[in-house]
Every structure is written in C-alpha cells, then in structure tokens.
C-alpha cells in the first residue's frame, strides 16, 4: 500500500517546513526576545479582534440594523487595542533598551568593563562622563566583544521585563480608557443620528386649504334641516 509512504513523505515535508520556519524565527528573534514578545502580542490582538468581528458578522441572532452599528464599533475597538498595545509596549521597551546601551542601567561587570576602557563612572550628577548621554552606545565601543557575552543577556532580560511592563500598562490601563472613550463618543453619534432619522420620518398632520374648507362647510350647510 502507498499510504505509509505517502504519510512518511508528508511528515518529512512538514518537518522540513517547520525547520525553515524555526530557523527564520531564531534568526530574527534569537537575540531579541523582547521584540518577539511585542510582535506576538500584536499578533494575538489581531487574531482576537478578527474573532470578535467574525462573531458579530456571522451571528444570526443580531439584526442587520444592530450589525450596522456593532461591526464598525468592533473594528474601531480592534484598531485602538492593536495600536495602543504596540505603541506603548514598543516605546517602553525602546526606552529601557536605550538606558542599557547608554550605560544608565547596568551591572557591576559592565561598570568594571567601562572602567577598564578608561570611561569615567559618574558618582554624582556634577561628574562629567559620556555614560547616560543619548549619543553614547556601549555596543559601538571598539572592544565591545570583551563584554558582549555578559551585556547581551542583561539587555535581553531588560527588554523582556520592559515589554511585559508595557503590555500590562497598555492592556490594563491605557487601552480600556481609550476604548471606553471612543465607544462613548460613537454611541452618542449613533443615537443622535437615529434620533435625527426618527424626526425626519415623523409624519405631521396635513392641513386643508381655505377653498377646501369652504367647500366642506357649504356641503354640510346644505344638509341642515330647519
């Protein structure tokens, strides 16, 4: 039978594709776990938003009139969730990463390395030193390879911690506030629009002209009996 051979070929093909995918991930995120957290978080928000919108679109219990309001609302919520998560989380990570690269946030081993290279470690605010300056970058030093094995794990750990902190701030503080604010404004706009349509479609009693009034009065008067 050809079934076992077919399954074996399929298994080998899947295995090779997975190896290619794994190598791509390792190459792109192997030394940047913080960046991977940010991107996977964004991907998670995108998938959950698609599921939420799909639940509204394919729900037969929701009337078309309600869907007209709910679908744009869900799409707008998705945009707020995704953008706020990415901007806040990535910004917190970038700031933390910059603090590490400039030597503002460091470890004893890195400080000792900087001393060996002749860079002064500031002990008080009045001390003049490139450490902590925006244009200073430890990774650009000529002998960076001497400390790279200790610097990179420390920076990766800070990136991961900063990404987690940024995601917590975004998901639990900023995003709910922005989403509720937008939803409130959107609801007011829809209610105003619905109220306007109701007034527009309201039928007012039609009046009659003077000639029509006289004609009806004459018809009634001719039917009076004395």
N, C-alpha and C positions, 0 to 999 in steps of 0.2 A: 504494500500500500504506500501511496505517496504522502499520506497525511503526516507521519512523523518527520519526514524530510522537509515538508513544507513548514511545519511548526518550527523545526530547527533553523531553517533559513530566516523565518520571520523573527525568531528570537535573536539570532545573530545580527540581523538588520537593526532591530530595536536597540540592542546593546551598543552597536557602533554609533547610532544617532545619539544615544544618551551620553556616550563618552565624548562626542563632539560638543554637545550642549554643556557638559560638565567642564570641559576644558575652556570653553568660552566664558563661563561664569567665573572660573578660577582666575583666568587671565584678566578679566575686567574688575572683579571684586576681591581677588585673593588678598591684596594688601589694603583694601578699602572697605572693611566690614560696615563702617558707619554709613557709607554711601549706599551699600546694599540694603541696609535697614530702611533708608529713606525711600529708595526705589520700590522695594517690596511693599512698603506701607502705602505708597501711591497706587500700586497695582491692586492691593487689597481694597482700597477705597473705590477704584474704578469698577471692579467686579461686583462689589456690594451695591454700588449705585445702579449698575445695569440690572441687577436682580430686582432692586426696588422699583425701577421704572417698568420693567417687564411685568412685575406683579400687578401693577395698575393697568397696563395696556391689555393684558390677557385675562383680566378678572371680569367675568360676565355679570357679576353682581353689582358692578359700578356702572351707573348710567353714562351715556355719551356726554351729557351735559356736565356731569361731575368730572369725567376724564379730561374735558377741555380745560378745567381748572387744575386738576391734580397732576397731569403729565408735565406741564411747564414748571409746576411747583417742585416736583421731584427732580427734574433736570437742573433747575436752579440750585436746589439743595446739594445736588451732586457736585456742581461746579464750586460751590462755596466750600464743601468738605475737602475736595481734592486740592484746590488752590491754597486754602489756609494751611492744610497739613504740610504740603510741600514747601511753601514759602517759610513758614515758621520753623519747621524741623530742619530744613536745609540751612537756614540762617543761623540757628543755634549751633549746629554742627560746624559751620564755616567759622564762626567766631571762636569756638573752642579750639578748632584746628589752628587758627591764626595765633592764638595765645601760646600754643605749644611750639609752633615754628619760630616765634619771636623770642622764646625763652622766658616768657612771662609766667607760664605754667610749666614746671619742670620737675626733675627728680635729682637726688644727690649725685647720681652717676653722671647725669648730663651737666650739672653745675661743675663738677670736677673736670669734665672734659673741656668745658668752656674756659676754665681757669688755665688748663694746660695749653690752650691755644693762645693765651695772652689776653683774653677778653675779660674785662673787669666785671665782677659780680656786684651790682649795686646793693648796699646795705641800708641806705636811706634815700629819700626822694631827691636830695641835693647831689647825689653821686652821678657823675656823667658816665653813661655806659650805653652801648647800642642795644643791649638786651631790653626787650619790651617795646622797642621802636617798630613802627609799622613796616618799615622797609628792611628790617633785619630778618634773616631767614637762616636758621641753623643748617637746614638741608643744603644750602648753597655754599657752605664753607668748604675749603679745599680738602681738608682731612676729615670730612663727614663720615667716611667709611669706618673710622675708628669707633664711632659711637652708634652707627646705623643699627646694629643688632639690638641695642637697648632702646634706641629712640623710636624706632618704628612700632614695636609692640605697645610702648607707652602711648604714642599718638593714636594708634588704632583703638586702644582702650578708652581714651578720652573721646574719640569720635563716636564710639558706640554709646557711651554714657550720655553724651550731648544729644545724640539722635533720640535716645529714649526719653530724655527730659523734654526735648522739643515736641515729641509726639504726644506726651502726656499733657503739656500745656495746650497744644493745638486741639486735641480731641476732647479734653475735659473743661477747658476754659474758653478759648477764643472761638472755636467752631460753633458751639451751641449758641453763644451770644450773637454771632453774625447770622447764623441760620434763623434764629427766632426773630431777629430784627427784620431780615428780608421777608420772612413769611408774614410778619405783621403788616408790613407795607403792601405786600402783594395782596393780602386778604382785603385790606381797605380799598385798594384799587378795584378789585373784582366786585366788592359789594357796591361801590359807587357806580360801576358800570352796569351791574344788574339793576340797581335802583333807577338809573337813567333809562334803561330799556323799558322798565315797567311803566314809568311816567310817559315815555314816548308812545307806548302801545295802549295807554289808557284811553277809552272811548268816552267822549263827552257828549251829553245830550244835544241833539241838533235843534236849533231854533226854527221858527217859521217866519216867512216874510209878512209884511203888512197886508199885501193883497190877498195872500192865502188866509190870513186871519179874518179879513172882511168877508171873503167868500164863505168861510165856515160859519161865521156869525149870521150871514144872510140865509144860509141853508137852515140853520137852527131856528131863526126867527120865523121863517115861512111855515115851520111845522107847529108853531104855537097855536093853541086853541083859546078863543076868547069865551 
